[in-house]
């Protein structure tokens, strides 16, 4: 193993640990995806390093990674932020394995990690949430639907998309985007704690 590959491997390890152990896991706590992100990153870097040093075209290698990533993503349902982490891990592995200048690689990897650290920070667009909600009544009027959701969620509804309106079973399934007020969220947490304490 040459010195250049070792340098790229060290940079890659620092970057992927900063992404996965320093950003993803403390915020989302999914051990299975923690392992998957590390494995994908190191696997991609190892294979891309071999492809660069062999006569096999880089296009073939990138096509292979594309196929593998599609298979992986289809095998389990991932949230959109998890897809972003998954492709960031792929990108960091490719940057490290393609053997460009170590300084350039380090800067690009740091840019990927920093972008996700900022974009996925809880304080950025804090309070904005999305949920799929099933109401126990078929509601076709959008104004009534919005008012009912705001009352039940205790939040300001920003957007509603009706997924299923079931007139037979009298239910409405909606994909709702809403924003909770920070002070309201704190009050709800305090109320929940009070209820739990009184139940003991």
N, C-alpha and C positions, 0 to 999 in steps of 0.2 A: 504494500500500500504506500503510495507516494506521499510526500509531505503535503502537496496541494490538496489531495483527497482528504487527508487528515484534518487540514485547516477547514475545508468546506464542511466536513462532518461535525467538527466542533461548533462552527457557526450555526449549522442546522440544528444541532441539539439545544443550543442556547435559545434559538428562536422558537422551536417547537415547544420547549418547556415553558417559555414565557407565554406562549399562546394558550397551551392546554392547562398547565399547572398554575400559571399565574393569572389567567384571564377566564378561560372557560369553566373549569371545575369549581372555583370559588363562587361563581355566579349561578351555575346551573346544576351542579352536583350529580351528573350522570356518569357513573364509573364505567359503564359499557362503552360510552362514546369517548371517554378519556382514553381507554385502551385502543379503540379503533383509530382515533386521530394520530396517536403515537405510531401505531403499526403501519398505517397508510403512509405517513410521512417518511419513516425510515425505509419502508419498502420501495416507495417511489424514488427516493434518493439513491438507494442501492442499485436499482434497475437502470435508472437514467445514467448513473456513473458508468455502468458496464456498456450501455448503448453508445455513449460518447466515445469510449475507448475502443469500440469494435467497429466492424464494417457495416453493421446493421444501421439503416437509415433512422434518423431521429423521428421522421414522420411516422414510421411503423411503431416506434415506441410510444409516441404520443397517442396514436390511435388505440394502442393496447390499453393505455391508462384510461382513455375515454370509455372504452368498453367496460373495463373493470369498475370504474366509478359508477356507471349506469347500473350495473348489476348490483353493486353494493347499496346504492340509493333506493333501488326497487325492492330490496329484500327487507327493508324496515322503514316505517314511516318516520321521517325526520321533520322537525319544525324548520321554518325558514332560517332562523338564526343558526341552527345546527348545520344546515346545508352550507351556510357561509363559512363556518368553522371548518367543515370538511374540505371545501375547496381551498381554503387558506392553507390547510395542512398539505394538500396536494401541491399547491403553488410553491410553498417553502421547500418541499422535497425536490421539486423540479429545479428550482433556482440553485439549490445546493449541489444537485447531481450533474447539472449541465456544465459545470466547471468553468464558469466565467471568472473574472477578476474577483478575489476574495472580498475586497472592499465594496465593489459593486453588489456582490451577493449579500453582504451584511446589511447594506443600506436598503436593498429591496426587501429583504426579510423583515427588517425592522419596520419598514413602511407598512407591510402587510399586518404585522402584529399590532402596531400602533393604531392602524385604521380600525381593526376589530375591537381593540381595547376601548377606543373612544365611541365607536358606533353602538356598541353593546353595553355601554355604561348605564347603570340604573338611573342616574340623574339626567341623562339625555332623554328628553321626551318622557320623563317620569310620570307615572299615573295613567298613561295610555295603555289600554288593554284590548284584547280581542277574545271573544268566547263564542262558542256555538251553544245557543240556549234553546231549550224546548219549553214552550209555553203550554199550559193545560187548557188552552182555548184557541180555536181557529180565528185569527184576526187578519182581515184583509185590508183594513184601512191603515195606511202608513202612519198617520198622525196618532191614532189610537195605539198602534203598536209601539211607536216611539215613546209615548207617554207611559205606557205600561212597563216597558223595559227600564225607563229611567226610575220609575217608582220601585221596581223590584231590585235593580242593581244599585240604587242609591248613587247614581253617577249621571253625568251628562252624556247622552248618546250622540256620537259623531256620525255614525253611518250604520244602516241596517240593510241586510240583504236576506230576503226570504229564501230559505233553502227548500222548504217543503211546507205546503199548506194542506193539512189533512182534514177534510170536512167530515169524513166518516168517523174518525176517532177524536175529532174536535181538538187538534193540536196544531201548533205552528212551530216549525224549526227555523231559527234565524241565526245568521252569522252577524254578530254585532260588534262594532268598534265603539269604545267609550273611554271617557277620561274621568278618573277619580280625583277629587280634590285631596291634596296631601293632608290637610287638617281633618278632613272627613275620614280618611283612612286611619289616621291616628286615633280618632274618636272611636271608630269601629273596633280597632284592636284593643283599646282600653275597655270597651263594653264587653267584648268577648272574654277578656281576662277576668272581668268582674263576674260574669256568668259562670265561668269555670270555677272560680274561687268559691262562689256561693253553692255550687253543686257538690263540693267536697264535704 
